């Protein structure tokens, strides 16, 4: 089964300004991804970075509860360890911001197939990694293409 790491921007996208076409399209893709999680068509990773750090700092209780609900569905729970810390430093040297590097390292160590984010800068900087880093719309299109291939 496909294992996916969703960063915080994914869980929060439905709460963003939906009058912007890019945000609206990404929101629709996020909804489809979360429906796939609920239907057990894909599996997601929860990490201590997502749950213990970022979500706990969210000032919006509704957003926090929504993200927590999905994180509880995760089949993999990745805790910080020395491999993640080392890889985070390497990723920072490649130009990723500290928090982004931490998320990507968690995704890599958990053997995720995809890292999904709405952060275009992160997507651009992560090109060349073995982990597929993409936005939710591209992910839906790729998964759909894979499912339609003979």
N, C-alpha and C positions, 0 to 999 in steps of 0.2 A: 504494500500500500504506500501511497505517496505521503511522505512526511514533510510538513511545512512549518516554518518558523514565521510567525506574523509579528512584526514589530508594533510598537505602541501606536504609530500613526494609522495602522490598519483598524485597530479597535476604535479609534477616535474619529475616523473619517465620517461616519454617519452623523456626527454631531457638528460637522463643519458647515459653512455657508453653501447651501445646495443651489444657489442661484448661479454659481460659476460652473460652466459646462464640464470642465475637467474634473472638478470635485464631484459633481453629480454622477458622471460616468464611473469614477473610481468607487463611489459609494455603492452603486448598483453591483459592481464587481465584488466588493467586500461582502455585501449581502449574500451573493451567490456562494462565495467562499465559505461563509459561516453556515449557510444551509448545507453545503457539502460536508462540513464538519459534523453537523447535527445528524446527517444521514449516514455518517461513517463511510463516506466515499474518499475522504482524505483524513489524515491524522495531523494534529498540531502539537507543537512543543511548547511547554511552559518552562520558563527559566526563573531563577531567583531574581534576575535583573528585571524581568517584566513584573513579576508578582510582588516581590518584597520591596523593590525600590521604586520603579516608575509608577505603577498603579497606586501604590500607597500614597504617593505624593500628589495625585490628581485631586484638585480642589472640588471637582464636580462629582457629587455622590452618585448620580445616575450613570455617568460615564464609568466611574470606578466599579460600580456593581455590575454593569454590563460586561466590562472586560473580565472581571473576576468570574462571572458565570461561564464564559467561554474558556478561560484558562483552566477551570476545573474539569473541562472535557479533555484536556490534553492527555495523551497516552505516554508521553515522555516528559519528565520533569528534570530539567538540567540545572544542577547546582554549580556554583562557581568552584573551580579547582585550579590547580597549578597550570594545567595545560591551557585552560581558558585565559588565565592571566598572561602567560607567555605569548599566546597567539594574539591577544589584544594588543600587546606592545608591538608586535610585528605589523599588524594591520594599521596601527596609528602611524607607523613609519611609512606606510604606503599612502598616507593622506586621509585616512578616515578619522572622524571625530572620536573622542574617547568612548562615549556612550554607544555610538554606532559600531565601533570596533568590538566592544563588549558583546553586543547583540550578535554580530556576525560570528564571532568566536564561539558563542554558545550554540549557534546554529550549526557551525562546522563540527564541533565536538559531539553534538547530538546526532550527527549523520543525517541532517535534514537534506531533503532533495531540493528544496526551494527556500529562499528568504524573500518574503513579500513585504514591500514598503511603499509608501507614497512619497518618499524623499528622493527626488530626482538626483540631487547631488550625490547621495549615497549610492544610488544605482550606477551613476557614471563612474564613481571612484572604485566601485567593486568589480568593474569589468575585468576579466582576466582571472578571477578566482575560479576554483573548481565548483564552488557553490553557485547555483543559478540565482541571481539577485534581480528581481523585477517588480514592476508595479502590478497591482491587482488586476487591471484590465488585461495586460499582456499575459498574466498567469491564466486567466479564464480562457483566453484564446488558445494558448498553448495546450492546456489540458483538454479542451474541446477537440483540437486537432489530433491529439494523441488518442483520444477515444474514438475518433472517426477513422483512423488509419486501419487498413486491413491487417 
